[in-house]
Amino acid sequence: MDDDMSATPGILRVDGGMVANNWVMQFLADMLGVPVDRPTVLETTALGAAYLAGLRLGWYRDLDEIAALWRCERRFSPQMEEEERERLYAGWKEAVERVRTE
């Protein structure tokens, strides 16, 4: 495994209830500067547990077979200009700094 934590992912896969919100997913793609893929099944935690049970029962050969079942419902591609992204990020960092207690 690569120890370089500064590497930027090529694509971010998301799940959970909030990913149903198109605005949030587009904003996430814009702020990270990478495509965000939303799966057809939004609550993949429960699906993952079911897949692992199926793996244990022998319904699947291995994790690769399960991974191949993943399907993208929609991809959100970055659209924000770098200057706007940097402006918003600077504002976020400033807000975090104001609420920090040390």
N, CA, C and O atoms as a printed pandas DataFrame, in Angstrom:
     atom_number atom_name residue_name chain_id  residue_number  x_coord  y_coord  z_coord
0              1         N          MET        A               1    0.844   -1.189    0.000
1              2        CA          MET        A               1    0.000    0.000    0.000
2              3         C          MET        A               1    0.881    1.241    0.000
3              4         O          MET        A               1    1.910    1.279    0.675
4              5         N          ASP        A               2    0.481    2.243   -0.748
5              6        CA          ASP        A               2    1.222    3.493   -0.851
6              7         C          ASP        A               2    1.009    4.318    0.416
7              8         O          ASP        A               2   -0.127    4.500    0.854
8              9         N          ASP        A               3    2.093    4.817    1.003
9             10        CA          ASP        A               3    1.996    5.610    2.219
10            11         C          ASP        A               3    1.804    7.097    1.941
11            12         O          ASP        A               3    1.710    7.885    2.882
12            13         N          ASP        A               4    1.743    7.499    0.677
13            14        CA          ASP        A               4    1.584    8.909    0.324
14            15         C          ASP        A               4    0.128    9.323    0.497
15            16         O          ASP        A               4   -0.700    9.083   -0.381
16            17         N          MET        A               5   -0.183    9.947    1.638
17            18        CA          MET        A               5   -1.555   10.359    1.930
18            19         C          MET        A               5   -1.951   11.633    1.185
19            20         O          MET        A               5   -3.105   12.055    1.259
20            21         N          SER        A               6   -1.022   12.244    0.477
21            22        CA          SER        A               6   -1.342   13.463   -0.251
22            23         C          SER        A               6   -1.884   13.165   -1.647
23            24         O          SER        A               6   -2.289   14.089   -2.353
24            25         N          ALA        A               7   -1.901   11.915   -2.056
25            26        CA          ALA        A               7   -2.385   11.550   -3.386
26            27         C          ALA        A               7   -3.873   11.863   -3.499
27            28         O          ALA        A               7   -4.641   11.618   -2.569
28            29         N          THR        A               8   -4.270   12.401   -4.636
29            30        CA          THR        A               8   -5.666   12.717   -4.901
30            31         C          THR        A               8   -6.304   11.552   -5.631
31            32         O          THR        A               8   -5.749   11.054   -6.611
32            33         N          PRO        A               9   -7.482   11.104   -5.158
33            34        CA          PRO        A               9   -8.138   10.001   -5.863
34            35         C          PRO        A               9   -8.598   10.447   -7.246
35            36         O          PRO        A               9   -8.911   11.619   -7.459
36            37         N          GLY        A              10   -8.636    9.512   -8.176
37            38        CA          GLY        A              10   -9.115    9.831   -9.520
38            39         C          GLY        A              10  -10.619    9.994   -9.561
39            40         O          GLY        A              10  -11.145   10.823  -10.304
40            41         N          ILE        A              11  -11.309    9.198   -8.756
41            42        CA          ILE        A              11  -12.774    9.224   -8.664
42            43         C          ILE        A              11  -13.139    8.910   -7.223
43            44         O          ILE        A              11  -12.509    8.058   -6.596
44            45         N          LEU        A              12  -14.149    9.587   -6.692
45            46        CA          LEU        A              12  -14.637    9.307   -5.351
46            47         C          LEU        A              12  -15.976    8.600   -5.468
47            48         O          LEU        A              12  -16.894    9.113   -6.107
48            49         N          ARG        A              13  -16.098    7.428   -4.860
49            50        CA          ARG        A              13  -17.371    6.717   -4.785
50            51         C          ARG        A              13  -18.001    7.021   -3.436
51            52         O          ARG        A              13  -17.328    6.983   -2.406
52            53         N          VAL        A              14  -19.294    7.322   -3.446
53            54        CA          VAL        A              14  -19.990    7.736   -2.238
54            55         C          VAL        A              14  -21.167    6.807   -1.960
55            56         O          VAL        A              14  -21.620    6.079   -2.844
56            57         N          ASP        A              15  -21.656    6.842   -0.719
57            58        CA          ASP        A              15  -22.891    6.131   -0.389
58            59         C          ASP        A              15  -23.497    6.759    0.851
59            60         O          ASP        A              15  -22.886    7.622    1.483
60            61         N          GLY        A              16  -24.689    6.329    1.195
61            62        CA          GLY        A              16  -25.379    6.855    2.365
62            63         C          GLY        A              16  -26.508    7.791    1.957
63            64         O          GLY        A              16  -26.627    8.174    0.793
64            65         N          GLY        A              17  -27.316    8.143    2.913
65            66        CA          GLY        A              17  -28.512    8.933    2.646
66            67         C          GLY        A              17  -28.276   10.272    1.979
67            68         O          GLY        A              17  -29.036   10.673    1.099
68            69         N          MET        A              18  -27.217   10.971    2.395
69            70        CA          MET        A              18  -26.986   12.306    1.856
70            71         C          MET        A              18  -26.643   12.302    0.367
71            72         O          MET        A              18  -26.821   13.319   -0.304
72            73         N          VAL        A              19  -26.160   11.187   -0.155
73            74        CA          VAL        A              19  -25.745   11.167   -1.555
74            75         C          VAL        A              19  -26.927   11.284   -2.517
75            76         O          VAL        A              19  -26.732   11.467   -3.718
76            77         N          ALA        A              20  -28.145   11.179   -1.998
77            78        CA          ALA        A              20  -29.334   11.378   -2.830
78            79         C          ALA        A              20  -29.493   12.846   -3.227
79            80         O          ALA        A              20  -30.231   13.161   -4.161
80            81         N          ASN        A              21  -28.803   13.741   -2.521
81            82        CA          ASN        A              21  -28.900   15.172   -2.778
82            83         C          ASN        A              21  -27.939   15.560   -3.911
83            84         O          ASN        A              21  -26.722   15.573   -3.723
84            85         N          ASN        A              22  -28.494   15.874   -5.079
85            86        CA          ASN        A              22  -27.679   16.225   -6.242
86            87         C          ASN        A              22  -26.796   17.441   -5.985
87            88         O          ASN        A              22  -25.644   17.471   -6.416
88            89         N          TRP        A              23  -27.332   18.452   -5.280
89            90        CA          TRP        A              23  -26.559   19.657   -5.021
90            91         C          TRP        A              23  -25.316   19.335   -4.195
91            92         O          TRP        A              23  -24.222   19.810   -4.501
92            93         N          VAL        A              24  -25.483   18.533   -3.156
93            94        CA          VAL        A              24  -24.352   18.178   -2.293
94            95         C          VAL        A              24  -23.302   17.405   -3.091
95            96         O          VAL        A              24  -22.105   17.648   -2.940
96            97         N          MET        A              25  -23.743   16.483   -3.932
97            98        CA          MET        A              25  -22.791   15.686   -4.708
98            99         C          MET        A              25  -22.036   16.546   -5.717
99           100         O          MET        A              25  -20.839   16.347   -5.927
100          101         N          GLN        A              26  -22.725   17.500   -6.343
101          102        CA          GLN        A              26  -22.048   18.390   -7.283
102          103         C          GLN        A              26  -21.060   19.286   -6.559
103          104         O          GLN        A              26  -19.954   19.518   -7.046
104          105         N          PHE        A              27  -21.454   19.791   -5.396
105          106        CA          PHE        A              27  -20.560   20.645   -4.609
106          107         C          PHE        A              27  -19.329   19.860   -4.157
107          108         O          PHE        A              27  -18.217   20.388   -4.161
108          109         N          LEU        A              28  -19.528   18.606   -3.769
109          110        CA          LEU        A              28  -18.409   17.760   -3.370
110          111         C          LEU        A              28  -17.439   17.571   -4.529
111          112         O          LEU        A              28  -16.228   17.699   -4.355
112          113         N          ALA        A              29  -17.965   17.269   -5.705
113          114        CA          ALA        A              29  -17.114   17.117   -6.893
114          115         C          ALA        A              29  -16.372   18.420   -7.185
115          116         O          ALA        A              29  -15.180   18.410   -7.492
116          117         N          ASP        A              30  -17.084   19.531   -7.088
117          118        CA          ASP        A              30  -16.464   20.835   -7.362
118          119         C          ASP        A              30  -15.355   21.150   -6.368
119          120         O          ASP        A              30  -14.276   21.596   -6.760
120          121         N          MET        A              31  -15.613   20.923   -5.092
121          122        CA          MET        A              31  -14.630   21.281   -4.066
122          123         C          MET        A              31  -13.421   20.350   -4.072
123          124         O          MET        A              31  -12.303   20.780   -3.789
124          125         N          LEU        A              32  -13.642   19.078   -4.393
125          126        CA          LEU        A              32  -12.517   18.142   -4.424
126          127         C          LEU        A              32  -11.790   18.160   -5.760
127          128         O          LEU        A              32  -10.632   17.754   -5.855
128          129         N          GLY        A              33  -12.478   18.631   -6.780
129          130        CA          GLY        A              33  -11.865   18.671   -8.105
130          131         C          GLY        A              33  -11.734   17.297   -8.748
131          132         O          GLY        A              33  -10.895   17.100   -9.627
132          133         N          VAL        A              34  -12.562   16.346   -8.315
133          134        CA          VAL        A              34  -12.557   15.000   -8.892
134          135         C          VAL        A              34  -14.002   14.562   -9.137
135          136         O          VAL        A              34  -14.914   15.042   -8.465
136          137         N          PRO        A              35  -14.217   13.658  -10.090
137          138        CA          PRO        A              35  -15.567   13.130  -10.294
138          139         C          PRO        A              35  -16.055   12.373   -9.056
139          140         O          PRO        A              35  -15.273   11.735   -8.352
140          141         N          VAL        A              36  -17.356   12.458   -8.809
141          142        CA          VAL        A              36  -17.991   11.744   -7.705
142          143         C          VAL        A              36  -19.015   10.790   -8.314
143          144         O          VAL        A              36  -19.924   11.220   -9.025
144          145         N          ASP        A              37  -18.869    9.502   -8.037
145          146        CA          ASP        A              37  -19.785    8.482   -8.551
146          147         C          ASP        A              37  -20.762    8.066   -7.472
147          148         O          ASP        A              37  -20.372    7.688   -6.367
148          149         N          ARG        A              38  -22.062    8.143   -7.817
149          150        CA          ARG        A              38  -23.122    7.725   -6.906
150          151         C          ARG        A              38  -23.645    6.372   -7.382
151          152         O          ARG        A              38  -23.965    6.219   -8.561
152          153         N          PRO        A              39  -23.737    5.387   -6.486
153          154        CA          PRO        A              39  -24.178    4.058   -6.897
154          155         C          PRO        A              39  -25.687    3.967   -7.078
155          156         O          PRO        A              39  -26.440    4.828   -6.622
156          157         N          THR        A              40  -26.105    2.919   -7.746
157          158        CA          THR        A              40  -27.549    2.687   -7.904
158          159         C          THR        A              40  -28.186    2.353   -6.561
159          160         O          THR        A              40  -29.344    2.696   -6.323
160          161         N          VAL        A              41  -27.444    1.688   -5.683
161          162        CA          VAL        A              41  -27.913    1.387   -4.330
162          163         C          VAL        A              41  -27.221    2.366   -3.391
163          164         O          VAL        A              41  -26.013    2.279   -3.174
164          165         N          LEU        A              42  -27.998    3.307   -2.829
165          166        CA          LEU        A              42  -27.402    4.366   -2.010
166          167         C          LEU        A              42  -26.910    3.868   -0.655
167          168         O          LEU        A              42  -25.887    4.346   -0.164
168          169         N          GLU        A              43  -27.605    2.934   -0.048
169          170        CA          GLU        A              43  -27.230    2.427    1.274
170          171         C          GLU        A              43  -26.400    1.163    1.130
171          172         O          GLU        A              43  -26.883    0.057    1.373
172          173         N          THR        A              44  -25.153    1.335    0.735
173          174        CA          THR        A              44  -24.314    0.181    0.447
174          175         C          THR        A              44  -23.759   -0.504    1.695
175          176         O          THR        A              44  -23.167   -1.578    1.586
176          177         N          THR        A              45  -23.933    0.086    2.869
177          178        CA          THR        A              45  -23.481   -0.588    4.083
178          179         C          THR        A              45  -24.286   -1.870    4.286
179          180         O          THR        A              45  -23.716   -2.935    4.524
180          181         N          ALA        A              46  -25.597   -1.768    4.194
181          182        CA          ALA        A              46  -26.450   -2.951    4.337
182          183         C          ALA        A              46  -26.201   -3.931    3.196
183          184         O          ALA        A              46  -26.156   -5.142    3.412
184          185         N          LEU        A              47  -26.042   -3.417    2.002
185          186        CA          LEU        A              47  -25.769   -4.282    0.858
186          187         C          LEU        A              47  -24.442   -5.010    1.041
187          188         O          LEU        A              47  -24.333   -6.194    0.721
188          189         N          GLY        A              48  -23.446   -4.317    1.549
189          190        CA          GLY        A              48  -22.143   -4.934    1.792
190          191         C          GLY        A              48  -22.239   -6.071    2.804
191          192         O          GLY        A              48  -21.602   -7.110    2.631
192          193         N          ALA        A              49  -23.025   -5.883    3.853
193          194        CA          ALA        A              49  -23.217   -6.946    4.844
194          195         C          ALA        A              49  -23.879   -8.160    4.191
195          196         O          ALA        A              49  -23.508   -9.300    4.470
196          197         N          ALA        A              50  -24.853   -7.910    3.325
197          198        CA          ALA        A              50  -25.516   -9.007    2.617
198          199         C          ALA        A              50  -24.537   -9.720    1.684
199          200         O          ALA        A              50  -24.526  -10.949    1.603
200          201         N          TYR        A              51  -23.730   -8.950    0.994
201          202        CA          TYR        A              51  -22.730   -9.557    0.110
202          203         C          TYR        A              51  -21.744  -10.434    0.895
203          204         O          TYR        A              51  -21.403  -11.535    0.464
204          205         N          LEU        A              52  -21.298   -9.936    2.037
205          206        CA          LEU        A              52  -20.358  -10.725    2.843
206          207         C          LEU        A              52  -21.002  -12.006    3.356
207          208         O          LEU        A              52  -20.344  -13.045    3.423
208          209         N          ALA        A              53  -22.279  -11.945    3.719
209          210        CA          ALA        A              53  -22.989  -13.161    4.117
210          211         C          ALA        A              53  -23.044  -14.131    2.933
211          212         O          ALA        A              53  -22.821  -15.332    3.088
212          213         N          GLY        A              54  -23.343  -13.592    1.756
213          214        CA          GLY        A              54  -23.364  -14.429    0.553
214          215         C          GLY        A              54  -22.007  -15.023    0.240
215          216         O          GLY        A              54  -21.920  -16.159   -0.227
216          217         N          LEU        A              55  -20.950  -14.275    0.488
217          218        CA          LEU        A              55  -19.598  -14.784    0.283
218          219         C          LEU        A              55  -19.330  -15.953    1.229
219          220         O          LEU        A              55  -18.784  -16.981    0.828
220          221         N          ARG        A              56  -19.719  -15.780    2.474
221          222        CA          ARG        A              56  -19.525  -16.839    3.480
222          223         C          ARG        A              56  -20.317  -18.096    3.115
223          224         O          ARG        A              56  -19.870  -19.214    3.370
224          225         N          LEU        A              57  -21.496  -17.904    2.516
225          226        CA          LEU        A              57  -22.335  -19.044    2.127
226          227         C          LEU        A              57  -21.891  -19.670    0.800
227          228         O          LEU        A              57  -22.427  -20.696    0.379
228          229         N          GLY        A              58  -20.917  -19.049    0.153
229          230        CA          GLY        A              58  -20.428  -19.595   -1.105
230          231         C          GLY        A              58  -21.194  -19.129   -2.332
231          232         O          GLY        A              58  -21.013  -19.682   -3.417
232          233         N          TRP        A              59  -22.040  -18.129   -2.181
233          234        CA          TRP        A              59  -22.796  -17.609   -3.323
234          235         C          TRP        A              59  -21.901  -16.794   -4.254
235          236         O          TRP        A              59  -22.210  -16.641   -5.436
236          237         N          TYR        A              60  -20.800  -16.275   -3.728
237          238        CA          TYR        A              60  -19.820  -15.520   -4.513
238          239         C          TYR        A              60  -18.457  -16.173   -4.350
239          240         O          TYR        A              60  -18.143  -16.706   -3.285
240          241         N          ARG        A              61  -17.649  -16.134   -5.400
241          242        CA          ARG        A              61  -16.310  -16.730   -5.360
242          243         C          ARG        A              61  -15.363  -15.956   -4.467
243          244         O          ARG        A              61  -14.642  -16.536   -3.655
244          245         N          ASP        A              62  -15.370  -14.623   -4.625
245          246        CA          ASP        A              62  -14.411  -13.790   -3.908
246          247         C          ASP        A              62  -14.890  -12.341   -3.910
247          248         O          ASP        A              62  -15.943  -12.021   -4.461
248          249         N          LEU        A              63  -14.103  -11.477   -3.288
249          250        CA          LEU        A              63  -14.478  -10.057   -3.212
250          251         C          LEU        A              63  -14.469   -9.389   -4.584
251          252         O          LEU        A              63  -15.224   -8.445   -4.815
252          253         N          ASP        A              64  -13.632   -9.862   -5.484
253          254        CA          ASP        A              64  -13.611   -9.290   -6.833
254          255         C          ASP        A              64  -14.942   -9.495   -7.546
255          256         O          ASP        A              64  -15.412   -8.611   -8.262
256          257         N          GLU        A              65  -15.541  -10.650   -7.351
257          258        CA          GLU        A              65  -16.851  -10.903   -7.965
258          259         C          GLU        A              65  -17.900   -9.941   -7.406
259          260         O          GLU        A              65  -18.737   -9.422   -8.143
260          261         N          ILE        A              66  -17.843   -9.716   -6.112
261          262        CA          ILE        A              66  -18.776   -8.781   -5.481
262          263         C          ILE        A              66  -18.520   -7.357   -5.979
263          264         O          ILE        A              66  -19.463   -6.633   -6.296
264          265         N          ALA        A              67  -17.258   -6.958   -6.048
265          266        CA          ALA        A              67  -16.910   -5.609   -6.505
266          267         C          ALA        A              67  -17.417   -5.360   -7.927
267          268         O          ALA        A              67  -17.791   -4.239   -8.271
268          269         N          ALA        A              68  -17.428   -6.396   -8.739
269          270        CA          ALA        A              68  -17.883   -6.256  -10.128
270          271         C          ALA        A              68  -19.382   -5.980  -10.220
271          272         O          ALA        A              68  -19.868   -5.587  -11.280
272          273         N          LEU        A              69  -20.116   -6.177   -9.139
273          274        CA          LEU        A              69  -21.564   -5.932   -9.136
274          275         C          LEU        A              69  -21.907   -4.456   -8.940
275          276         O          LEU        A              69  -23.045   -4.045   -9.171
276          277         N          TRP        A              70  -20.921   -3.656   -8.514
277          278        CA          TRP        A              70  -21.167   -2.235   -8.252
278          279         C          TRP        A              70  -21.576   -1.529   -9.536
279          280         O          TRP        A              70  -20.962   -1.744  -10.582
280          281         N          ARG        A              71  -22.600   -0.693   -9.471
281          282        CA          ARG        A              71  -23.075    0.058  -10.631
282          283         C          ARG        A              71  -23.213    1.536  -10.287
283          284         O          ARG        A              71  -23.690    1.899   -9.211
284          285         N          CYS        A              72  -22.791    2.371  -11.215
285          286        CA          CYS        A              72  -22.882    3.822  -11.057
286          287         C          CYS        A              72  -24.226    4.302  -11.585
287          288         O          CYS        A              72  -24.585    4.038  -12.733
288          289         N          GLU        A              73  -24.963    5.011  -10.734
289          290        CA          GLU        A              73  -26.236    5.608  -11.151
290          291         C          GLU        A              73  -25.993    6.964  -11.815
291          292         O          GLU        A              73  -26.654    7.323  -12.789
292          293         N          ARG        A              74  -25.023    7.714  -11.261
293          294        CA          ARG        A              74  -24.737    9.032  -11.819
294          295         C          ARG        A              74  -23.341    9.480  -11.424
295          296         O          ARG        A              74  -22.893    9.246  -10.301
296          297         N          ARG        A              75  -22.659   10.125  -12.360
297          298        CA          ARG        A              75  -21.349   10.722  -12.092
298          299         C          ARG        A              75  -21.494   12.240  -12.084
299          300         O          ARG        A              75  -22.091   12.827  -12.986
300          301         N          PHE        A              76  -20.939   12.861  -11.047
301          302        CA          PHE        A              76  -20.899   14.314  -10.925
302          303         C          PHE        A              76  -19.472   14.749  -11.234
303          304         O          PHE        A              76  -18.543   14.389  -10.511
304          305         N          SER        A              77  -19.296   15.505  -12.279
305          306        CA          SER        A              77  -17.965   15.967  -12.689
306          307         C          SER        A              77  -17.730   17.389  -12.208
307          308         O          SER        A              77  -18.655   18.201  -12.203
308          309         N          PRO        A              78  -16.495   17.704  -11.800
309          310        CA          PRO        A              78  -16.193   19.064  -11.335
310          311         C          PRO        A              78  -16.496   20.096  -12.421
311          312         O          PRO        A              78  -16.173   19.899  -13.593
312          313         N          GLN        A              79  -17.123   21.199  -12.009
313          314        CA          GLN        A              79  -17.446   22.278  -12.939
314          315         C          GLN        A              79  -16.972   23.639  -12.439
315          316         O          GLN        A              79  -16.963   24.613  -13.190
316          317         N          MET        A              80  -16.582   23.701  -11.175
317          318        CA          MET        A              80  -16.193   24.965  -10.563
318          319         C          MET        A              80  -14.790   25.372  -11.012
319          320         O          MET        A              80  -13.898   24.534  -11.142
320          321         N          GLU        A              81  -14.614   26.658  -11.244
321          322        CA          GLU        A              81  -13.296   27.193  -11.574
322          323         C          GLU        A              81  -12.374   27.100  -10.355
323          324         O          GLU        A              81  -12.827   27.221   -9.217
324          325         N          GLU        A              82  -11.097   26.889  -10.597
325          326        CA          GLU        A              82  -10.112   26.739   -9.526
326          327         C          GLU        A              82  -10.098   27.957   -8.592
327          328         O          GLU        A              82   -9.972   27.802   -7.378
328          329         N          GLU        A              83  -10.223   29.146   -9.147
329          330        CA          GLU        A              83  -10.212   30.371   -8.334
330          331         C          GLU        A              83  -11.380   30.375   -7.338
331          332         O          GLU        A              83  -11.199   30.738   -6.176
332          333         N          GLU        A              84  -12.561   29.977   -7.783
333          334        CA          GLU        A              84  -13.735   29.927   -6.898
334          335         C          GLU        A              84  -13.554   28.842   -5.837
335          336         O          GLU        A              84  -13.905   29.048   -4.675
336          337         N          ARG        A              85  -13.019   27.707   -6.221
337          338        CA          ARG        A              85  -12.762   26.614   -5.282
338          339         C          ARG        A              85  -11.809   27.085   -4.185
339          340         O          ARG        A              85  -12.053   26.849   -3.001
340          341         N          GLU        A              86  -10.737   27.745   -4.575
341          342        CA          GLU        A              86   -9.761   28.232   -3.601
342          343         C          GLU        A              86  -10.368   29.289   -2.681
343          344         O          GLU        A              86  -10.068   29.314   -1.487
344          345         N          ARG        A              87  -11.214   30.158   -3.221
345          346        CA          ARG        A              87  -11.873   31.189   -2.413
346          347         C          ARG        A              87  -12.774   30.552   -1.358
347          348         O          ARG        A              87  -12.747   30.945   -0.192
348          349         N          LEU        A              88  -13.571   29.568   -1.772
349          350        CA          LEU        A              88  -14.463   28.894   -0.833
350          351         C          LEU        A              88  -13.687   28.095    0.207
351          352         O          LEU        A              88  -14.057   28.075    1.381
352          353         N          TYR        A              89  -12.627   27.444   -0.215
353          354        CA          TYR        A              89  -11.809   26.657    0.710
354          355         C          TYR        A              89  -11.139   27.570    1.743
355          356         O          TYR        A              89  -11.074   27.228    2.924
356          357         N          ALA        A              90  -10.650   28.710    1.308
357          358        CA          ALA        A              90  -10.036   29.668    2.239
358          359         C          ALA        A              90  -11.069   30.144    3.260
359          360         O          ALA        A              90  -10.749   30.296    4.439
360          361         N          GLY        A              91  -12.298   30.378    2.818
361          362        CA          GLY        A              91  -13.364   30.779    3.740
362          363         C          GLY        A              91  -13.682   29.691    4.749
363          364         O          GLY        A              91  -13.929   29.976    5.921
364          365         N          TRP        A              92  -13.674   28.439    4.293
365          366        CA          TRP        A              92  -13.931   27.322    5.193
366          367         C          TRP        A              92  -12.830   27.221    6.244
367          368         O          TRP        A              92  -13.114   27.045    7.429
368          369         N          LYS        A              93  -11.564   27.332    5.806
369          370        CA          LYS        A              93  -10.449   27.250    6.753
370          371         C          LYS        A              93  -10.526   28.385    7.778
371          372         O          LYS        A              93  -10.230   28.182    8.955
372          373         N          GLU        A              94  -10.920   29.564    7.333
373          374        CA          GLU        A              94  -11.059   30.706    8.241
374          375         C          GLU        A              94  -12.162   30.437    9.265
375          376         O          GLU        A              94  -11.990   30.735   10.447
376          377         N          ALA        A              95  -13.287   29.879    8.827
377          378        CA          ALA        A              95  -14.384   29.564    9.741
378          379         C          ALA        A              95  -13.964   28.517   10.766
379          380         O          ALA        A              95  -14.306   28.636   11.942
380          381         N          VAL        A              96  -13.237   27.505   10.342
381          382        CA          VAL        A              96  -12.755   26.471   11.264
382          383         C          VAL        A              96  -11.817   27.090   12.292
383          384         O          VAL        A              96  -11.901   26.781   13.481
384          385         N          GLU        A              97  -10.942   27.946   11.844
385          386        CA          GLU        A              97   -9.989   28.597   12.748
386          387         C          GLU        A              97  -10.721   29.428   13.797
387          388         O          GLU        A              97  -10.295   29.465   14.952
388          389         N          ARG        A              98  -11.807   30.094   13.424
389          390        CA          ARG        A              98  -12.552   30.930   14.366
390          391         C          ARG        A              98  -13.228   30.105   15.466
391          392         O          ARG        A              98  -13.398   30.598   16.581
392          393         N          VAL        A              99  -13.610   28.879   15.178
393          394        CA          VAL        A              99  -14.328   28.086   16.179
394          395         C          VAL        A              99  -13.434   27.131   16.961
395          396         O          VAL        A              99  -13.893   26.473   17.895
396          397         N          ARG        A             100  -12.177   27.053   16.590
397          398        CA          ARG        A             100  -11.254   26.163   17.306
398          399         C          ARG        A             100  -11.008   26.678   18.717
399          400         O          ARG        A             100  -10.900   27.883   18.942
400          401         N          THR        A             101  -10.922   25.761   19.650
401          402        CA          THR        A             101  -10.601   26.134   21.022
402          403         C          THR        A             101   -9.332   25.407   21.420
403          404         O          THR        A             101   -9.241   24.183   21.317
404          405         N          GLU        A             102   -8.392   26.143   21.857
405          406        CA          GLU        A             102   -7.117   25.544   22.288
406          407         C          GLU        A             102   -6.723   26.113   23.606
407          408         O          GLU        A             102   -5.681   25.746   24.150
